[in-house]
Amino acid sequence: MDAHNRGRAEEIDPADQWVLNPQTGNYELRLDNSGTESAGPSRGNADLAGGGESAESPGRVPAQRSRTRGHKQPRSRRRKVLLWTGGVMAFVTLAGSAGAYALYQKFNGNLATVDVGSVGSRTVAHADSPLNILIIGTDKRTGKGNEGYGDKGSIGHADTNILFHVSADRTNATALSIPRDLITDIPDCTVKQPDGSEKVIPGTKNIRFNVSLGQEGRDPGCTMRTVEKITGLPVDHFMMVDFNAVKTLSTAVGGVEVCLAKSVKDDDSHLDLPAGKSTVEGEQALAFVRTRHSFGNRSDLDRIKVQQQFIGSMIRRMKSEDTLTDPRKLFKLADAATKALTVDSGIGSIKKLTSLARQLGRIDPKNVTFVTLPVKDNPAEPTPVTVVVDQQKAPQLFGLMRSDTSLTEVKAQERAARSKRDAVLEGSRAKPADIRVDVLNGGDLTGAAGATVRWLQDEQGVRGSSNGSNAPAKIDKTTLAYVPAQADQARALADIMGLPATALKQGKPGTGGTQAMVLTLGADYEGAGVPLTGPQKAPEDIQKASADKAECAK
């Protein structure tokens, strides 16, 4: 990528630098080479996401905070971070350990970044709002031994694509795979040039999704815009890896377990495995995720299932005790992951990625669901080799993701957290005639505020609604701002508009009680009378898999 920036850092040797602190039960980085273990933790803290605390001086072992003085902190609880990308964020388990500040420059220097301009978010999302991250696996060939894979000379196309949607309460996630052979429209996109200037790449209609990256100079921001156009979901960030990443990451964790319902020997991908369970790394790991002629109908859709199995297995492998308690393996994994990773500038540092990963670490793997975009054979082709979006099933799935509805059963405490959030909709309702609300347009529909006010007044009896014209800035999600004294009005308007609980934003008591509520229409608003709550269950017959379960490829 022309806009990539890759820093440099002094190489450090991890050997003999990690020691077990008996007071915390955690491995910590020893910054000297004396060969003696620290007698106990000091007051220093090198938590990268800790908000500016400095590292300890050499010769001392920084302390990890403990909830109870003198008690051993459970080792796994501190370190178990959900490594949902199948490797690209493995380094965060190290970043969460005391002493990791010494590794900051090295891992930060490994990262490559792309400035995608106005698309996406410039900061790490707060833990009270949904999060969408686009994972891109390209067919770019880097690294020794990769000359036989992909398109020779290619700068990389969007070969494997997963939109990872994380719920606002961080209890669940949906990983939506988008086929590379999907026929879609690619919108115009602005790409930063090496000299700092910007170039607009014209959009293209009825073309394969995978050329949203690489073709005609398109960068990952173009792929992000294409996904937004298809799904209606805002994409906050992207993470991108190439062929070589699969080899290096699978090797760093000591191999990934996969399962085959039958033996496979594929000359195209070079996959050669017996039936049953096998542990793959390096070349065989890459062959496993590349093969498309060995399973099912030998299509890209069947390859997606295999890739989902591999990523789920990688997550389980990384969360296993033999990985989390082995400092050498953690270092190798973190080093390989950060070298393999390209991200947008909004999360383009170890500190930002660590902050993000700690939010994601709250998700149990069993609440991570892999799904594939519902598609149909392309009717424009006599012998279909590409696919198009299934316009009956796909909107239901997109609606579920937009409304933050989980595709898995969450635990009791997680259901309780969701019930607490939904409690704002419980209580008395004001009469339509008593509702006072100013409507602002912060979305993409021209004249939406005026049209909504007319609908509220003429068809719903909300005579106290008024047109506030355009909002100060565009927003992705529709919101309704009110104060506690207006709660009955807010609930009534939510019923009329079909607003989810997450759209209601209650202010402090005593602020603005005499003013009207403010309804700001976002990019998710599709028009007067169209509810925003979305469906309550996924469409039937869509391909689904859970990250905590191993399935054999057929």
Protein Blocks (a to p, Z undefined) as FASTA:
>chain_A
ZZbccdddddddfehpaccdfknopacddfbfnopacfbdcfbdcbfknoopacddehia
cddddfbghiacdfklmmmccdfkoommmmmmmmmpghklmmmmmmmmmpccddehjnoj
fbdcdfkbccdddddddfbdedehilmgcjehiabiafbccdddddfklpaccdddddfk
lccdddddddddfkopacdddddehiafklmgopaoiafklmmmmmmmmnopacfbdcdd
dfklmmmmmmmnopaadddfbdcddfklopacdehjdddehjlmmmmmmpcklgcjlpak
lmmmmmmmmmmmmmmmmmpmklmmmmklmmmmmmmmmmmpccdfklmcfklmmmmmmmmm
mpcfklpccddddddddfkbmbacbdcddfklmmmmmmmmmnopafbdcdfklmmmmmmm
mmmmgccdddfklpccddddfbfbghklmmmmmmmmmmnopakbccebjafbdcfbdcdd
ddfklmmmmmmmmmmnopafklpccddehihklpccdddddfklgbehiafkbpabdceh
iacddfkbccddZZ
